[in-house]
Amino acid sequence: MEKKPNRLARESSPYLLQHAYNPVDWYPWGPEALQKAQEEQKPILVSIGYAACHWCHVMEHQSFENEQIAQVMNQHFVCIKVDREERPDVDQVYMDALHAMGLQGGWPLNVFLNPEAKPFYGGTYFPPQNWVQLLQNIAEAYRQNRTELDQSADQFAQHLNRSTLSQFGLQQSNPDFNPDDFGQLYQRLKARFDIKRGGTMQAPKFPMPSIWMFLLRYYYHTQDTAALEQLNLTLEEMAFGGIYDQIGGGFARYSTDEEWLVPHFEKMLYDNGQLISLYAEAYQATRNDLYKEVVLETIAFVERDLTRPDGGFYSSLDADSEGEEGKFYVFTQTELEEVLGEEAALASRYYNATAQGNWEHGVNILHRRQTDDAFAADQGLTPQELKEHVQNWKDRLLQARSQRVHPGLDDKILTSWNALLLKGLTDAYKALNEPTILELACTNARFLLQNLKTGNKLYHTYKEGKATVDGFLEDYALLIQALIGLYQCTFDENWLREAKKLTQHTLQNFYGPAEDLFFFTSAESEALIARKKEIMDNVIPASNSVMATNLHWLGLYFGNDQYTSLSEKMLAKVRDLVVQEPAHLANWASLYFLKLKPSAEVAVIGPDAHQERRLLQQHFLPNALLAGTAEPQDSVLPLLEGRTALNGQTTFYVCYNHACQLPVHSVAEALDQLKSQK
């Protein structure tokens, strides 16, 4: 029987298009569906997922493709499908509702609403029998006890509209950013560390880049070697584990076990962008070649598998190919022998592959357990010989793997996720000084500004030549952050001007003066049943913590006290929670670090400004802001006003709180001035 398309066939989201031939009468989120529910006084089912979500596929296959189940859904409900990546605002509201019901969140997220779009019940994945039973029970309850369900929905809606700060018991601002509480914050974080395998003590294990980026800053501030050891342990174990694609580079979303071995194989742009930043900063701080290798291989993966010809970055690769999770990435011993021939025995020892397999069905997840130096010594090889072997294995296995059926690609472009990858590229360029990385970054930045911005307004998503969905705070905050990074890599003030224009737009359309925090949605956008503010740093840092950090740097760049003061007020609002719960506010904790001492303002002026900038940026200087120019020019930056290259030589001006130290002419002298203030 020929399948008929439903309304989702007109959408551009790959996740919605996956459901375009379901027998369910799906609507996308929007006025048409909400109006139908009002007119027919029917309850609404909102089902939320994303293209790379394994259990979303399972539930679709078991329930949404089933004619009988679809009939029950169509008869009793207005059914709405939402791509959480396209509409994080809708996802956020109804995920919060699920938590308010005392239920565990996750995707697929299935929430039942009354015709006013207020939630009264929800859950995540349901097996088909339970799902049908639930649908019938809810339809019956809605007929029999509508008044009670509406009252319950009103209470949940009220709960969702509570002030963000009162929700977390943050009644008082506390602007006291002192070293003692900073130390206490670290001790609380430390209590969660897995000192055997790195990361934090739990499975599944998520990389959580914000935590380790904070640890780098804590180490920079205190020189506490235990912090550096935990960071190195974590980064090494992740790079050696199955969570890292040993052949093609790039990280999977998380590891299902405590040893980073068995990943959930989907690869997301946002993880890889942040992990490029993390490994690049760690390389600046430690000069560990493993970190450099991870950065370069992860960028190579993004270029190969997630980059459009015009410079936009796609969203994700699915965990599954040919209906099996991880099939694209794993090898049997026989397959390794077929590809590598007599080299297979050594490669199998290196990647811990066996004839029995180290995962299910006799297959191997390639992973490492030793540093290259240790492995080379054990095998009687020189490090250089091993390096040549490994490169040869990677090339041949990657070539063999490229012949396989590839995992599904989610080819929509998201502003916020692209901005995270763009920031990763700027951090990688600073650490490694590879011109091709900067080229890739500039191409992406131009793509975003040309295709996802109209005036000073951003859009969230782009597909098939069309930008849609009003930008969220995360789009503005993360793009502003990336543009600041791009200025630091180029000294091209156009990037900073763009960042400032977007900041002004954000202040006008997202800022809530009552709490000195920003809403997630613009005042100009569609109003949902609640307007949320995001303050908890998750796998992606909270948009408010990113915005507060942007205001810190832009306040210094432009000499704008309003920005600086707002940054401090924002941190003061959540400061007590940061000290209590640093694992959930790690990006705020990095801002706390910036408030402990004045940030260094470094101006580099003169004919070799770019060369000197590149040398300076190879060092990890998380508390320094860099500006500069190779030739005299009219600048918008107070830091460059009246500055000249003394005696025609490139000159460094290192300043704190607008007070400058003596001008110097070498990177070494500038570093001495910076280190004397640590």
C-alpha distance (Angstrom), angle and dihedral (degrees) to the residues before:
residue distance angle dihedral
M1 . . .
E2 3.80 . .
K3 3.79 113.4 .
K4 3.79 116.8 -127.7
P5 3.79 121.7 -139.7
N6 3.82 119.5 -118.3
R7 3.83 126.9 -151.5
L8 3.81 92.4 -75.7
A9 3.82 89.2 72.8
R10 3.82 86.7 79.0
E11 3.84 92.7 56.7
S12 3.81 127.2 94.0
S13 3.84 99.5 -147.4
P14 3.83 109.6 107.2
Y15 3.82 89.4 -142.6
L16 3.80 92.9 54.6
L17 3.80 90.4 44.0
Q18 3.82 89.2 55.4
H19 3.83 85.5 65.5
A20 3.81 97.0 41.9
Y21 3.83 93.5 106.1
N22 3.81 98.5 41.3
P23 3.82 113.7 122.5
V24 3.84 86.3 -126.6
D25 3.81 110.5 106.5
W26 3.81 92.0 -124.1
Y27 3.79 124.0 -173.8
P28 3.80 124.0 -166.0
W29 3.83 114.2 -122.4
G30 3.80 107.9 -81.4
P31 3.82 147.9 95.2
E32 3.83 95.2 -64.3
A33 3.81 94.1 62.6
L34 3.81 95.2 39.3
Q35 3.80 90.9 49.4
K36 3.82 92.0 49.8
A37 3.82 90.0 53.2
Q38 3.83 89.5 51.3
E39 3.79 94.4 47.0
E40 3.81 95.0 46.6
Q41 3.82 94.7 33.0
K42 3.78 89.1 -132.4
P43 3.80 125.8 151.6
I44 3.81 116.1 -108.7
L45 3.79 126.7 -127.3
V46 3.82 112.2 -155.1
S47 3.81 112.8 -167.3
I48 3.81 114.4 -170.4
G49 3.81 129.2 -169.7
Y50 3.79 143.1 123.5
A51 3.80 137.3 -117.3
A52 3.82 98.7 -102.2
C53 3.83 94.7 45.4
H54 3.82 111.8 120.6
W55 3.83 98.6 -161.2
C56 3.81 90.6 45.4
H57 3.81 87.6 60.8
V58 3.81 91.0 47.0
M59 3.80 93.2 52.1
E60 3.79 91.6 45.6
H61 3.79 91.8 51.8
Q62 3.81 95.1 44.7
S63 3.81 100.3 39.5
F64 3.81 116.6 7.1
E65 3.82 93.7 49.9
N66 3.82 91.2 48.4
E67 3.84 112.4 100.8
Q68 3.81 95.4 -150.4
I69 3.80 94.7 48.4
A70 3.82 91.3 44.8
Q71 3.80 88.7 53.6
V72 3.81 91.4 57.0
M73 3.82 90.7 47.8
N74 3.82 93.4 48.3
Q75 3.79 93.9 45.7
H76 3.80 97.8 52.4
F77 3.82 107.1 24.6
V78 3.78 145.9 42.0
C79 3.80 98.0 -124.1
I80 3.81 119.5 -146.9
K81 3.82 125.2 -174.3
V82 3.82 117.9 -156.4
D83 3.79 130.7 -170.2
R84 3.82 102.0 -143.8
E85 3.80 90.6 -153.8
E86 3.79 91.2 55.3
R87 3.82 95.3 42.2
P88 3.83 108.0 28.2
D89 3.83 87.8 158.1
V90 3.82 92.7 63.2
D91 3.81 91.1 42.6
Q92 3.82 91.7 50.0
V93 3.81 94.5 52.1
Y94 3.81 95.7 48.3
M95 3.81 95.1 39.4
D96 3.82 87.2 54.9
A97 3.80 88.2 49.9
L98 3.82 90.6 53.6
H99 3.82 90.4 51.6
A100 3.81 89.3 48.9
M101 3.82 87.1 56.0
G102 3.82 87.3 57.9
L103 3.81 92.9 -110.6
Q104 3.79 130.9 134.2
G105 3.82 113.2 -106.6
G106 3.81 128.8 -133.9
W107 3.79 142.0 114.9
P108 2.93 137.8 -38.9
L109 3.79 85.3 47.4
N110 3.83 114.1 -166.4
V111 3.80 116.7 -172.3
F112 3.80 130.0 176.0
L113 3.82 117.6 -143.8
N114 3.77 136.1 -177.4
P115 3.85 117.7 -119.5
E116 3.85 89.1 -87.0
A117 3.85 87.4 63.0
K118 3.82 91.5 -111.6
P119 3.83 113.4 141.4
F120 3.81 124.1 -123.0
Y121 3.83 103.9 164.6
G122 3.80 140.1 9.7
G123 3.79 150.3 155.7
T124 3.79 142.5 169.4
Y125 3.83 126.5 -114.0
F126 3.83 117.3 2.4
P127 3.83 125.1 -174.0
P128 3.84 111.1 -122.4
Q129 3.84 97.7 -100.4
N130 3.80 93.4 48.5
W131 3.80 90.1 44.7
V132 3.81 94.7 54.8
Q133 3.80 90.6 45.4
L134 3.80 90.9 50.3
L135 3.82 92.8 48.6
Q136 3.81 91.2 51.7
N137 3.80 93.3 45.4
I138 3.80 92.7 50.2
A139 3.81 93.6 45.6
E140 3.82 88.8 50.8
A141 3.82 93.6 45.4
Y142 3.81 90.2 49.0
R143 3.81 90.8 53.6
Q144 3.82 95.0 44.7
N145 3.84 103.5 33.5
R146 3.76 106.2 23.5
T147 3.81 94.8 139.9
E148 3.79 92.8 55.9
L149 3.80 92.8 46.4
D150 3.82 90.6 49.4
Q151 3.81 90.2 50.8
S152 3.79 89.7 49.9
A153 3.84 90.1 48.6
D154 3.84 90.0 50.9
Q155 3.81 90.1 53.2
F156 3.81 92.3 50.3
A157 3.82 89.9 48.3
Q158 3.82 89.9 51.8
H159 3.79 89.7 49.2
L160 3.81 90.8 51.3
N161 3.80 90.5 52.7
R162 3.79 95.5 54.5
S163 3.78 115.2 121.5
T164 3.81 111.1 -86.6
L165 3.80 93.1 -131.0
S166 3.82 95.7 48.9
Q167 3.83 88.5 49.9
F168 3.82 87.7 65.0
G169 3.80 95.3 37.7
L170 3.81 92.8 -109.0
Q171 3.80 100.7 147.6
Q172 3.83 98.5 145.6
S173 3.77 130.4 50.8
N174 3.79 113.4 -131.4
P175 3.83 114.7 -163.4
D176 3.82 93.8 177.3
F177 3.81 104.6 117.3
N178 3.80 100.8 178.3
P179 3.85 133.2 165.3
D180 3.83 94.3 -121.3
D181 3.80 94.0 60.5
F182 3.81 89.2 41.5
G183 3.83 87.5 58.4
Q184 3.81 90.9 46.5
L185 3.80 89.6 51.0
Y186 3.81 89.5 55.3
Q187 3.83 92.5 48.1
R188 3.82 90.1 54.3
L189 3.78 90.3 50.3
K190 3.81 91.5 46.0
A191 3.82 91.1 56.8
R192 3.84 87.5 68.2
F193 3.81 97.5 50.2
D194 3.79 121.5 117.8
I195 3.80 99.3 -137.7
K196 3.80 92.8 -171.1
R197 3.80 103.2 51.0
G198 3.80 103.7 11.7
G199 3.78 126.5 -119.5
T200 3.78 118.2 68.7
M201 3.79 126.3 -45.6
Q202 3.74 106.7 -90.1
A203 3.77 146.8 72.7
P204 2.94 129.0 -94.8
K205 3.80 89.7 50.2
F206 3.80 117.7 -151.9
P207 3.82 119.7 -167.0
M208 3.88 92.7 -129.4
P209 3.85 95.6 -168.9
S210 3.85 93.8 -166.2
I211 3.82 91.2 66.4
W212 3.80 94.1 53.6
M213 3.80 93.5 41.8
F214 3.80 87.0 55.4
L215 3.82 89.9 49.1
L216 3.80 89.8 55.8
R217 3.80 89.2 54.0
Y218 3.79 92.5 45.5
Y219 3.80 89.6 52.5
Y220 3.82 91.1 47.3
H221 3.82 89.7 53.1
T222 3.83 99.4 42.4
Q223 3.83 106.0 20.6
D224 3.83 85.8 -136.4
T225 3.83 101.5 166.1
A226 3.83 92.7 -159.1
A227 3.82 88.6 65.5
L228 3.80 91.3 51.0
E229 3.82 91.4 47.4
Q230 3.82 91.6 53.3
L231 3.78 90.3 48.1
N232 3.82 92.7 49.4
L233 3.81 91.6 46.0
T234 3.82 90.9 51.9
L235 3.80 95.9 45.8
E236 3.78 93.5 45.4
E237 3.83 94.7 47.0
M238 3.81 91.1 48.2
A239 3.81 92.1 48.4
F240 3.83 91.0 48.3
G241 3.82 94.9 44.1
G242 3.78 133.9 89.0
I243 3.82 88.6 -106.4
Y244 3.82 84.8 75.7
D245 3.81 116.2 66.0
Q246 3.81 99.3 -122.1
I247 3.80 92.8 -165.9
G248 3.80 105.4 37.2
G249 3.81 104.6 21.6
G250 3.79 127.2 -123.7
F251 3.79 132.6 91.5
A252 3.79 132.9 -94.5
R253 3.80 117.5 -131.0
Y254 3.80 98.6 -99.9
S255 3.78 144.8 -25.8
T256 3.81 117.9 -106.5
D257 3.82 92.0 -149.2
E258 3.81 135.5 48.5
E259 3.81 94.3 -106.0
W260 3.84 100.5 62.3
L261 3.83 86.4 -117.1
V262 3.81 109.1 117.0
P263 3.78 111.0 44.0
H264 3.75 130.2 -164.2
F265 3.80 86.9 -117.5
E266 3.81 101.1 -138.0
K267 3.81 113.1 114.9
M268 3.80 117.0 -147.8
L269 3.80 127.4 -162.6
Y270 3.82 92.7 -137.5
D271 3.82 94.1 56.5
N272 3.77 93.5 47.7
G273 3.80 93.8 47.1
Q274 3.80 92.0 54.2
L275 3.80 94.2 41.6
I276 3.81 90.4 53.6
S277 3.84 86.9 54.8
L278 3.81 92.0 47.4
Y279 3.81 97.0 48.1
A280 3.83 91.1 42.8
E281 3.82 91.9 53.6
A282 3.80 90.8 44.4
Y283 3.81 88.8 52.3
Q284 3.82 90.1 52.3
A285 3.80 89.4 51.6
T286 3.83 99.4 42.2
R287 3.83 109.5 16.6
N288 3.83 87.9 -136.8
D289 3.85 106.1 164.4
L290 3.82 91.6 -148.0
Y291 3.82 88.8 67.0
K292 3.80 92.0 50.6
E293 3.82 89.8 50.7
V294 3.83 91.4 50.9
V295 3.82 91.4 50.2
L296 3.80 93.9 49.9
E297 3.82 94.8 43.6
T298 3.81 92.8 47.3
I299 3.81 91.6 50.6
A300 3.83 88.2 48.0
F301 3.83 89.3 52.9
V302 3.83 91.4 51.0
E303 3.81 91.4 47.8
R304 3.80 92.3 48.0
D305 3.81 101.5 41.4
L306 3.81 110.1 17.2
T307 3.82 107.8 34.6
R308 3.80 127.6 100.7
P309 3.82 116.4 -145.1
D310 3.84 90.1 -110.7
G311 3.81 94.8 53.1
G312 3.82 106.3 -94.7
F313 3.82 117.8 129.9
Y314 3.81 122.0 -130.9
S315 3.81 120.4 -129.5
S316 3.81 109.2 -120.0
L317 3.78 152.8 -31.3
D318 3.79 119.1 -119.0
A319 3.81 122.1 -113.3
D320 3.81 90.9 -130.1
S321 3.77 134.7 66.5
E322 3.81 123.5 176.5
G323 3.81 86.5 4.6
E324 3.82 93.7 -62.4
E325 3.77 126.7 107.5
G326 3.82 113.3 -120.4
K327 3.81 95.0 -0.9
F328 3.81 92.1 131.2
Y329 3.83 93.5 55.9
V330 3.83 107.0 40.7
F331 3.82 130.8 83.8
T332 3.79 134.3 -159.8
Q333 3.80 116.9 -139.2
T334 3.82 88.6 -108.9
E335 3.81 91.7 54.6
L336 3.81 90.6 51.0
E337 3.82 89.6 51.7
E338 3.80 92.0 48.5
V339 3.81 91.9 52.6
L340 3.80 101.4 35.8
G341 3.82 103.2 29.6
E342 3.80 112.3 -169.3
E343 3.81 90.5 -0.1
A344 3.84 90.0 65.1
A345 3.82 95.7 86.9
L346 3.81 93.7 56.7
A347 3.80 92.7 40.4
S348 3.82 90.3 51.0
R349 3.79 90.5 54.3
Y350 3.81 90.0 48.2
Y351 3.82 93.7 48.6
N352 3.83 96.1 35.4
A353 3.80 94.0 -120.2
T354 3.82 120.8 157.2
A355 3.80 138.3 -175.7
Q356 3.83 89.3 -109.2
G357 3.80 91.6 48.4
N358 3.81 126.9 -127.4
W359 3.81 95.2 -116.1
E360 3.81 135.8 38.2
H361 3.85 124.6 -47.8
G362 3.82 94.0 19.5
V363 3.82 95.8 -68.4
N364 3.80 128.3 132.3
I365 3.78 129.7 -130.0
L366 3.80 101.5 -150.9
H367 3.81 111.3 -125.7
R368 3.78 140.9 146.5
R369 3.78 133.8 -125.4
Q370 3.84 102.2 -175.8
T371 3.76 140.8 47.0
D372 3.79 114.6 -102.5
D373 3.81 91.3 -111.2
A374 3.82 92.2 54.2
F375 3.82 93.1 45.0
A376 3.82 92.3 47.4
A377 3.82 90.8 50.8
D378 3.83 91.2 49.3
Q379 3.80 91.7 51.0
G380 3.83 95.9 43.5
L381 3.81 93.2 -113.2
T382 3.78 131.1 130.6
P383 3.83 114.8 -117.1
Q384 3.82 89.0 -112.4
E385 3.82 92.5 52.8
L386 3.80 90.8 50.4
K387 3.81 91.1 48.0
E388 3.82 90.1 55.8
H389 3.82 91.8 47.7
V390 3.82 92.7 49.5
Q391 3.80 93.6 48.6
N392 3.80 89.6 50.0
W393 3.85 91.9 50.4
K394 3.79 92.3 47.9
D395 3.82 93.0 49.5
R396 3.81 94.0 48.3
L397 3.82 96.2 42.8
L398 3.81 92.0 46.0
Q399 3.79 89.6 51.4
A400 3.84 91.2 49.1
R401 3.80 91.6 46.3
S402 3.80 92.6 50.4
Q403 3.84 87.9 66.2
R404 3.82 90.8 61.7
V405 3.81 126.3 91.5
H406 3.81 103.9 -83.9
P407 3.81 124.0 -130.5
G408 3.81 115.7 -100.6
L409 3.80 115.5 -82.0
D410 3.81 122.8 -137.9
D411 3.79 97.4 -148.2
K412 3.79 101.1 -174.6
I413 3.81 116.5 117.5
L414 3.82 116.0 -131.5
T415 3.80 118.7 -164.4
S416 3.81 95.2 -145.3
W417 3.81 95.6 48.3
N418 3.81 92.3 44.1
A419 3.81 87.6 52.0
L420 3.82 90.8 54.4
L421 3.80 90.4 52.7
L422 3.82 90.3 44.6
K423 3.82 89.7 53.2
G424 3.83 88.3 48.7
L425 3.81 89.8 54.3
T426 3.82 92.5 50.3
D427 3.82 90.2 50.2
A428 3.81 90.7 47.4
Y429 3.80 91.6 49.6
K430 3.81 91.4 51.2
A431 3.80 91.5 50.7
L432 3.82 99.4 40.6
N433 3.83 105.5 23.9
E434 3.84 92.5 -141.2
P435 3.86 108.8 158.4
T436 3.84 93.1 -152.8
I437 3.83 89.3 61.6
L438 3.82 91.3 54.8
E439 3.81 89.9 47.2
L440 3.81 90.9 54.1
A441 3.83 89.7 48.4
C442 3.82 94.7 50.4
T443 3.82 91.8 46.9
N444 3.81 90.3 52.3
A445 3.82 93.6 46.5
R446 3.80 91.0 51.3
F447 3.82 90.2 47.4
L448 3.83 91.5 53.6
L449 3.81 95.1 45.6
Q450 3.82 92.4 46.9
N451 3.81 99.1 43.2
L452 3.81 108.2 26.5
K453 3.79 101.7 38.2
T454 3.80 131.7 72.1
G455 3.81 113.7 -178.2
N456 3.79 101.4 -37.2
K457 3.80 93.8 -34.4
L458 3.80 120.1 106.6
Y459 3.79 128.5 -151.5
H460 3.79 121.5 -145.2
T461 3.80 103.1 -140.2
Y462 3.81 139.6 28.5
K463 3.79 130.1 -167.0
E464 3.79 135.2 155.1
G465 3.79 94.9 1.0
K466 3.80 94.4 -50.2
A467 3.82 131.2 106.0
T468 3.81 114.2 -152.7
V469 3.84 141.4 169.3
D470 3.81 117.1 48.8
G471 3.80 112.5 -93.1
F472 3.82 118.4 -96.2
L473 3.78 126.6 -141.1
E474 3.83 88.8 -95.3
D475 3.83 90.1 59.8
Y476 3.79 93.2 52.9
A477 3.82 96.9 39.2
L478 3.81 96.2 47.1
L479 3.80 94.6 43.3
I480 3.83 91.8 48.5
Q481 3.82 88.3 50.7
A482 3.83 91.4 50.6
L483 3.82 92.8 47.4
I484 3.82 90.5 53.2
G485 3.82 87.3 53.0
L486 3.81 90.6 49.1
Y487 3.80 91.6 52.7
Q488 3.80 89.5 52.7
C489 3.83 89.7 53.6
T490 3.82 95.9 48.2
F491 3.84 110.7 18.1
D492 3.83 84.9 -133.2
E493 3.81 103.3 146.5
N494 3.81 92.5 -157.6
W495 3.82 88.3 79.2
L496 3.83 91.0 54.6
R497 3.80 91.9 46.3
E498 3.82 89.0 54.4
A499 3.81 89.6 48.8
K500 3.80 90.9 51.6
K501 3.83 93.8 48.2
L502 3.81 90.7 50.8
T503 3.83 89.4 47.7
Q504 3.81 91.4 53.6
H505 3.81 90.3 49.4
T506 3.82 89.7 49.9
L507 3.81 92.2 50.5
Q508 3.81 90.3 51.0
N509 3.81 97.8 45.9
F510 3.82 109.6 26.0
Y511 3.81 107.8 28.8
G512 3.83 119.0 110.4
P513 3.85 107.5 -161.1
A514 3.82 93.3 -167.6
E515 3.82 91.2 71.2
D516 3.82 100.9 17.0
L517 3.82 88.7 -121.5
F518 3.80 134.9 110.0
F519 3.80 126.6 -109.9
F520 3.80 117.5 -125.9
T521 3.83 92.0 -126.4
S522 3.79 129.8 51.6
A523 3.80 120.7 -108.2
E524 3.83 84.9 -123.9
S525 3.82 94.8 57.0
E526 3.82 133.4 87.9
A527 3.82 110.7 -67.8
L528 3.81 115.3 -125.7
I529 3.82 124.4 -164.7
A530 3.82 88.4 -84.2
R531 3.81 134.4 21.7
K532 3.78 107.2 -140.8
K533 3.79 135.6 -157.7
E534 3.78 118.6 -149.8
I535 3.82 115.7 -141.3
M536 3.83 106.4 147.4
D537 3.81 115.5 90.6
N538 3.76 108.4 -132.4
V539 3.80 130.5 166.6
I540 3.81 83.0 -50.6
P541 3.83 110.9 41.8
A542 3.82 116.3 -108.1
S543 3.80 111.5 -88.4
N544 3.82 89.3 -127.2
S545 3.82 93.4 55.3
V546 3.82 90.3 49.5
M547 3.82 91.2 47.5
A548 3.81 92.4 48.8
T549 3.82 89.5 52.0
N550 3.82 91.3 47.7
L551 3.80 89.8 52.9
H552 3.81 89.8 51.4
W553 3.83 92.1 56.3
L554 3.81 97.4 37.3
G555 3.81 90.0 48.7
L556 3.81 87.6 58.4
Y557 3.81 95.5 42.1
F558 3.79 95.1 50.2
G559 3.81 99.0 29.6
N560 3.84 86.5 -120.0
D561 3.81 110.5 158.7
Q562 3.82 91.7 -173.7
Y563 3.82 89.8 63.5
T564 3.82 93.5 44.9
S565 3.77 93.3 47.6
L566 3.83 93.3 47.7
S567 3.82 90.4 49.9
E568 3.82 89.1 54.9
K569 3.80 93.2 45.5
M570 3.80 91.4 51.4
L571 3.79 92.8 51.6
A572 3.83 91.1 43.9
K573 3.84 89.1 57.4
V574 3.82 93.3 58.7
R575 3.82 99.7 24.2
D576 3.82 96.9 108.4
L577 3.80 91.6 50.6
V578 3.84 90.4 48.6
V579 3.82 89.9 56.9
Q580 3.85 91.8 45.5
E581 3.83 99.3 41.1
P582 3.83 108.0 23.4
A583 3.83 93.9 155.0
H584 3.83 88.3 66.3
L585 3.82 96.0 39.1
A586 3.80 102.1 38.3
N587 3.81 95.5 136.6
W588 3.82 89.2 52.3
A589 3.83 86.2 50.5
S590 3.83 88.7 57.7
L591 3.82 88.4 53.2
Y592 3.83 88.7 50.0
F593 3.83 86.1 56.7
L594 3.83 89.3 55.2
K595 3.82 91.2 53.3
L596 3.83 95.7 53.0
K597 3.80 93.8 77.2
P598 3.80 133.1 10.1
S599 3.81 112.3 -84.8
A600 3.80 115.0 -114.1
E601 3.79 114.9 -113.4
V602 3.81 108.8 -153.0
A603 3.80 122.5 -170.2
V604 3.82 119.4 -169.3
I605 3.82 112.3 -164.6
G606 3.78 129.4 177.6
P607 3.79 147.8 50.7
D608 3.83 95.1 -52.1
A609 3.83 95.3 42.2
H610 3.81 94.0 123.0
Q611 3.78 94.9 46.7
E612 3.82 91.6 47.6
R613 3.84 90.8 46.2
R614 3.80 89.6 54.9
L615 3.80 91.5 51.2
L616 3.80 93.4 46.7
Q617 3.80 93.2 47.7
Q618 3.77 93.1 57.9
H619 3.82 85.0 75.4
F620 3.81 122.6 78.6
L621 3.83 104.2 -112.4
P622 3.82 105.8 159.4
N623 3.80 93.7 166.5
A624 3.81 97.8 51.3
L625 3.78 130.5 92.6
L626 3.79 115.8 -154.5
A627 3.80 127.9 -152.7
G628 3.76 131.0 161.1
T629 3.76 153.4 140.3
A630 3.79 136.6 -147.7
E631 3.82 94.6 -145.9
P632 3.81 136.4 26.8
Q633 3.82 109.7 -84.3
D634 3.79 143.2 154.7
S635 3.78 102.3 -90.7
V636 3.80 131.2 -167.9
L637 3.81 88.6 -148.1
P638 3.83 120.2 93.9
L639 3.81 88.6 -153.8
L640 3.83 90.7 67.3
E641 3.81 97.1 42.4
G642 3.78 113.1 119.3
R643 3.80 91.9 -4.7
T644 3.79 116.3 136.8
A645 3.77 139.1 178.8
L646 3.80 101.4 -101.0
N647 3.82 113.1 -129.4
G648 3.80 87.8 -5.9
Q649 3.83 90.1 -68.2
T650 3.81 123.0 125.6
T651 3.81 105.1 -96.6
F652 3.83 133.3 -158.1
Y653 3.80 120.2 -148.9
V654 3.83 112.5 -167.1
C655 3.82 112.3 -168.0
Y656 3.82 137.4 175.4
N657 3.81 121.9 -165.6
H658 3.83 90.0 -8.3
A659 3.83 91.3 -56.5
C660 3.80 113.1 116.4
Q661 3.77 132.4 -151.9
L662 3.80 121.6 -137.5
P663 3.82 112.9 -62.9
V664 3.84 113.6 -103.4
H665 3.81 134.2 -168.4
S666 3.82 106.3 -143.5
V667 3.78 139.0 60.9
A668 3.82 89.7 -126.3
E669 3.83 91.9 57.4
A670 3.81 92.2 45.2
L671 3.83 89.9 50.8
D672 3.83 90.0 51.1
Q673 3.81 89.8 53.9
L674 3.81 90.9 48.0
K675 3.81 93.9 47.4
S676 3.80 93.1 48.5
Q677 3.84 87.6 64.8
K678 3.83 97.9 46.5
